[in-house]
Amino acid sequence: MAVAVAAGAVVVSSGVGLGLWAAEDDGGSAAAPSSPSPTPSPTRSYPLSEAPRTIPAVREHTAERGPGWRPATGHRVVVSDPALADEGRLTAQELGLTYAGERDDERSGDVRLELNRDAGANPESYTLTVRGGRVTVSGPGEAGVFYGTRTLKQEIRGAGAAPEGVVRDEPAKPRRGMMLDIARKHYSAGWIEDRIRELGDLKYNEIGLHFSDDQGFRIESTSHPEVVSEDHLTKAQVRKIVELAESRHITVVPEIDSPGHLGAVIDAHPDLQLRKTNGEAVRGAVDIANPKSAQIVDDLLDEYAGLFPGDQWHLGGDEYQALVVPDPEAAFPGLAAAARDEYGPGATVEDLTTGWLNDRAATVRAHDRVPRAWNDGFFSGGSVRADEDITVAYWTGKEIGARKPAEYLAEGREVINYNDEFLYYVLGEPLTFVYPTGERIYEQWTPRVLRGTTPVPAEYDRQILGGSFAIWGDLPRSQTEDQVAAGIRMPLRALAQKLWDAREPALSWDGFRTLADRLG
């Protein structure tokens, strides 16, 4: 014990420490010196610091003796590289400091942001060092440095000061997101921007926009203006959203769902609607045997590739109503005939639908995008298989012919967790949906819990890229924007913790909730 105290202590996601920063319980606030000197006094002894309390929690903190750091008039934010100018200006603004740009000199009170260009490290990792009256945030990439500034911001907001010592931190999962259904419920651009700021502070790196469905098409279009709903986002608004997201190292992932959920497009093009043998229209479904259906969807995918510069694209692919009947080939002979013409005499409507998904994947792949699709758009057997590079967005096991999550993983596919029992916030709670709680996510969910409450085997952990909270607008008027923001607040924080570090959290749920209230 004497050796450990003399050398300093390493605290890994536990918040356990001694002395100056330890005067708190799960819900209390850290004690700090009333007026610390800018540099350690040679005649004053400081207790070992305690790990900072943040959301998500830092993974490792090496305790040291010293006064810590708190912002003060005259303190600067300086950067080592012009690529960090955005991070530097934002940090200076948030902490009330002066942004001084690139500087090689050192001053007492400085916050210095550095790129270390470590090619072998996780680009989202960072090191935050508080020592000698100064703060240094370094990382191999801009994203990691940004996350270090989020930790510093939370330290100041929660305790008023950053504790002496070194934080070494990185996320467990590379995909940490929130998806927003703006097709069924129109959200203002300002509300979406506020969520991006919130997500950035919680170290999320994706926001999905599901902007086309049966109820609406919500982004301005030049290729097909006739499909756009009255309430929609202009391209100028979307560009501003994308720019803000990029400044927070968040990728905007667009989704035009097809070949189902295209009701808004069909309203403007009724000739594309799938019909049964008796002429009855199939809600939301386009006739994938009609080449014009593929043409209009590809037109839109090509158009919006220029609006959304991120490397991810969601193709939907779920709930195509031609496949929810007992005998699709008998119910839709036109689709069956097209399948045989395209893929041979034994081909099925499932094969034709998989071919549609692969064709749309090829469209976005031509724009250097990585495609993903809902898990019920992938089928077992058949003569046509979904392309291997299409990421599985796993949300349900309720579809006809549902397969266990491990089957997708056993095929070698990469998966993102959208588990509808934990991560689906469906407005109005239709069917069997209930609003998810942060407590349940915090205590029962991990990225390996893809379906229900049972995790898949640990051997598949690397194939699970992360997870996403999903806000659906099935009953859009059941909640206002403010109510949605309040309802998702704690689930987002709990999910941020579990995607950053899937291990059992150090804080109890009550302690975590109290910390969230303190941090804002």
C-alpha positions, 0 to 999 in steps of 0.5 A, a space after each residue: 500500500 505504501 508503494 502504491 501511494 508513493 507511486 500514484 494510483 491507476 483507477 480504471 472506470 471506478 472513480 475510486 481514489 483518495 483525498 482531494 477529489 474523493 469527498 463524494 458518494 455516487 451522487 455527491 460532488 467532488 470537493 476541490 481546493 477553494 483557490 489552487 495555485 497554478 502550479 504545485 507548491 513545493 511546500 504543500 502536499 496534495 492528496 492523490 487525485 480521484 478519477 473524473 466523473 463523466 458520461 461515458 466514464 473514462 476507462 483509465 485514470 492515473 492519479 497524481 498529486 497536485 492542485 488540478 486545473 480550473 479555467 480562469 481569466 487569461 488562460 488560453 487554448 492553443 493547438 499544435 496543428 491547424 486541423 484542430 482549430 475547430 476543436 480549439 475554438 469550441 473548447 475556448 468558447 465553452 470554457 470561457 478561455 481565449 483561443 490563441 491558435 497555434 503556439 509553441 510557447 507554454 504558459 501557466 493555465 494553458 489547455 493544449 490540443 495536440 495530434 500525435 499521429 500514432 498510426 497504430 492507435 484507435 483514432 478515437 482514443 485520447 490522452 488527457 494530462 493535467 499536470 503543472 497547472 496546465 492541460 494537454 489533450 492529445 490523440 492520433 486523430 481529430 476525433 480523439 482530441 475532440 472526445 478529450 475536450 468533452 471529458 474536460 468540459 464535463 470535468 469542469 461542469 461537474 466538479 469545477 476543476 479537472 483533477 491532476 493526473 492522466 486519463 487514457 480513454 477510447 471507445 469499445 465500439 466504433 459505431 455509436 448512434 441515434 436514428 431519427 425518423 423525420 419522415 413520419 414526424 417532421 422535426 425542426 432543423 433547430 431541434 435536430 441541431 440541438 440533438 447533435 450538440 447533445 450527442 457530441 458531448 456524449 461521444 456519439 459519432 452517428 445520427 441517422 435520418 430516416 427521411 422517406 416513408 409512407 407518411 412523408 418525404 422530408 428533404 428537398 429534392 431537385 431530381 423528383 420535387 413531386 415526392 417532397 412533403 409540404 413540411 420538409 427540410 431544405 437542402 440549405 438546412 440539411 447542409 447546416 446540420 451536416 456541417 454541425 455534425 462534422 464539427 462534432 465528428 458525427 456522421 449523418 447516415 441517410 436512409 431512403 427505405 425501399 422497396 417497402 415504406 415508399 408510400 410518399 413516393 408512390 403518392 406521386 407515382 401511383 403507377 409504381 405501386 405493387 398490386 395483388 392479382 385482384 388489383 388491390 394496392 399493397 401499402 407502401 410497396 413498389 413493384 420491383 419488377 417495374 424498371 421505373 421503380 429502380 430508376 426513381 429510387 436510384 435517382 434519389 440515392 444519387 442526388 442525396 449522395 451529394 448532400 450527405 458526405 459521410 461514408 455510411 448509407 442505410 438502404 432500409 430493406 425491411 417489411 416488403 409487404 410482398 413477403 408477408 403472405 404465405 405464398 408470395 409466388 402465387 400472390 404476386 405472379 408478376 414478381 415471380 415471373 421477373 425473378 425467374 427471368 432474372 435468376 433462373 427457373 427456381 428463383 423466388 420473390 425473395 431472390 428478386 427482393 435480395 437482388 433489389 437490395 444488392 442493386 441499391 447497394 451497388 448504387 451507393 457503393 459507387 459513391 464510396 458509401 458502406 451500405 447497411 440494411 435492416 435484418 429482415 431484409 436478409 433471407 436464408 437460402 435462395 439462389 441470391 444472397 445479400 452482398 457480404 459488405 452490407 452491414 446488418 442493422 439488427 432490430 427485430 426477431 418478429 418477422 416471418 422466418 425470423 433467424 437468430 442473431 447469431 446466424 447473421 454473425 456466423 455468416 461473417 456479417 458485421 452487425 449494428 445493434 438496434 434491439 427493439 426491446 431496449 433501443 426503440 423509442 416509438 411515439 405513442 407506444 403502438 402494438 407491444 412497444 413501450 418507451 425504453 428506460 435508461 435504467 434498463 439499458 444501463 443494467 441489462 443491455 450490452 452490445 451483444 444483446 441483439 434480440 430479447 435479453 440474451 447476449 450472443 456468444 462472446 466470440 462474435 463481439 468483434 463483428 458487432 460494430 456498436 449500436 444505435 438508439 432509434 426514435 420512430 414516429 408511428 403516432 407523431 402527434 403523441 409527443 411534442 419535440 420537447 417531450 421527445 427530447 426529455 424522454 430520450 435524455 437518460 436512455 441516450 446517456 445510458 447507451 453512451 456509457 454501454 457503447 463506450 465501455 460494455 463492462 458493468 458500470 462502477 456507478 449504481 443507476 441512482 448514482 449515474 442518474 444523479 451524475 447526469 443531472 449534475 452534468 446537464 
